Amino acid sequence: MRQAIESGRLHRPEDVVEEALRLWEERERARPEILAVLDAAEASLDRGEGIEVTEQSMRELAEGVKHRGRARLEAGSLLQRSQ
């Protein structure tokens, strides 16, 4: 509380409490959605739809992301050149 006020981010102790309550309420609103996503993920794993995460699979994922990113950049530069 003291740090938030001393830094000028918040001005009064009441502001700190209000901010803390706002963040707590935000988290509580998001909680059911997060739990639903977790339930869906667990059900997917139970059906055998998951993939094993290994160093190799992470490398392949990173390479795929880089490849798609480069393709988007190239497509964007081609589009700019044609205009």
N, C-alpha and C positions, 0 to 999 in steps of 0.2 A: 504494500500500500504506500509506504513511505517513498520507495523508489519511483513509483508511477507519478506521485505528486511532485517529488523533487526534480524529476526529469521534465516536468511540464506537460507530460502526456495527458494526465488527468489533473483536476484542480482541487477536488475535495474528497475526503474519505467516502462520502456518499456516492461520488462518481465511480469510485473503485468498486464499491459494493454493487452498484447498478450494472457495471460492466461484467463483473463476475456472474451475476444472475443472468444477464443476457447470454453470455457464453454457455452457461449451464443449460438454459432453456433451449438454445440452439442445438446443443449436443443431445438433449432429450428428445427433441423433435426428429433428429436424424436417426436415433437409436433403432426404432422399429424397421426402418429401411435397411440399415446395416445388418440387423439380425435376419431379415428376410433374404438378403443376398448371401449371408453365411449359410442359411438353411438350404438355399438352392445349390450352393457350391458343394455342400456335404452330400446332398441327394445325387448330384452329378457324379461325385466320386464313388458313391455307393453303386451307381449304375456302371461303373468302370469307364467313365468318360474322361477321367483325368489323365494328365501326362506326368511322367516322372521328370522332375527338375534335376538336371545334372549340369556339370560345368560345360559339357558339350552342347546340351540343349540351350543353355544361356548364351553361349557363343553364337549358335545358329540364330537365335532370336535377335541378338545384337546385330549380326550381319544382315539379317532381313530388314531390320529397322533402318540401318545405314543405306542399304540398297534402295529401299522405298524413298528415303529422304533425298538421296542423290537424284533419283528419277524425278521427283517433284521439283527439285531445284532446276534440273535440266529442262523440264517441261516449261517451267516458268521463264527461264532465260530464252527458250525458243519462242515463246509467246511474245515476250518483250521485243525480240529482234524482228518479229513479223509485223509489228505495229508501226 
